Each structure stands twice: as C-alpha cells, then as structure tokens.
Amino acid sequence: MRKLLPYEPHWTFPLHKAVKWIIGNPWNFYLHNITTSSLYSTASLKVSHQSHKRSTFSHRPTCRPESTMKLSFVVAFLVCAQLARAQYEDEPNEIAPYSVLRTGDGYEVRAYPAAKWVCHSQVQQAASRRKDTRAFFALFRYIDGGNEAEANIPMTAPVSMKRTPINGKVDAQMCFYLPADRQASPPAPTNAELYIEERPAFTAFVRTFDGFANKERVWEEASEALKVDLEAAQEDGVDFSFFYRAGYDSPMKFKNRRNEVWFLNKKN
C-alpha cells in the first residue's frame, strides 16, 4: 500500500457512492442545498427516502484532487439534468378532485368532495420553514413505506397547509391528499405524529398564482388579494378566519408554477 501524501486522509470519498446518493435521494439534495420552495415533489420525483448510515473517521473526510474534479463534474451534470427535467414535468398523476361551480374576478368557487388526507400538525411560535421541512419529510416517509402496510403510495397534489391561531401561537397543519385507490382504507401511519384526516365535502374560494411561495409574506399577500376580490364581489358566507395554502410543484420547477390560497364557505 502506497504512502499517503500529507493532504490525503486515510479515507477518500468514493465517487460512485456520491453519485448514488444524489440520484437516489434528490429530495435531500434539493431541499437542503437549493430551496425548500413549496415543499412538494411531483410523482416523477417519487424516490426512496431511506436514512443513510454515517461513518466516523479519525480524519476529516476530504477527496483527492482527481476525485474532487470528477465529483464536481458529475454533480454539476446531474443538477443540470434534474433542472432541465423539472421544467417539463407532467402534471402529477393525481390531484385532489374538485368541480368549478363558477368563476369570479380573480378567483374560482370550487366544490370538493369528502376525502381522506394524511396529516401532520405541530404548534409553532411563528411560521418556521425548518419545521415545515420536518413535517414534509414525516409525510414523505409515510408514502415511501412508513405505514403499517409498508406500502409505497404515489405522490399527489396539492400539499395543503393551514395555520390556525391558538393562544398566541400557531397550529400548523400540513397534509398530503391520499390517492383514490387508498381512500377506502388508507394504511395507518407508523409515526405517531401523523394521522388520517377525513375532510367532509366543502366549498372553497380559490385564488391561483405563479412563482415561488417560499415565504409566509407571499401567502399572506395572496390571501389578502383574494379577500379584497371576494369582498368587492360581495360574496356571502366566506370564512376569513383562516385560509389554506396549496402547493402543486416540485421545488426545482421554475416556470408555470401553481400555488393556491383557499378561503372556505362558512356553511361547510
């Protein structure tokens, strides 16, 4: 065995493992190194999200110069390929069903049938992207086999988010819509923080907008614009006490993004 040079540790990062990690776990790469965006992955980005073992070494793990160059090239190529693919992704295989009752100036009135969603709730002092990311991954692990049936469930749209004020704090709920073939008997979550919510049929006043909604201010401005439109149209029975946020796209999709805010009808 040759003697290591001064800049080389006893361990060098294996290139094939780096490539496998990026390809096999793009959500780790996307969300932790680029953006959390709307915290949503379309069906084409449905991947295995297994936890990875970390090894402990006596030296700081670095790469040899030639490995570093190869790794940088491969990472750059994969990122460009994923970016290009994300711009032309098809719509998700399934979205929560609804029918448009009528349209107004800047909004739609929709009827949603009763449906089951898998949800995560947590009390926050204020809006927190870090905690939202944690909630997203808890839900993602559920559809990736983290359920009593160990079933892999296709990713759907939208990811719904609701924030309800409670005693000066916020109850933040995030949910994935369950596909039609899982509506009758969805597998129970193995994570005690998750639960199956049966939403009754409801009517929603919906505003759709483009762009990255990765800041609370963006959602608040969209909901305020919707409220102004609804009041101008003299819509009756709108519950303005809270609103839903709905995200439909991968964080790597840059064009024609779909975000929505929903106010519900008080009669629901």
BELJO-V977908 format. One record per helix or strand. SS is the DSSP state (alpha for helix, beta for strand). FROM is the first residue (numbers start at 1). TO is the last residue. If there is no record, write none. Layout:
ss: [SS;SS]
from: [FROM;FROM]
to: [TO;TO]
//
This chain:
ss: [beta;alpha;alpha;alpha;beta;alpha;beta;beta;beta;beta;alpha;beta;beta;beta;beta;beta;beta;alpha;beta;beta;beta;alpha;beta;beta]
from: [12;15;26;43;62;65;95;99;107;115;129;144;147;152;157;159;169;180;189;194;202;216;238;259]
to: [12;24;33;45;62;87;95;104;112;124;143;144;147;152;157;166;177;182;189;199;209;232;247;265]
//
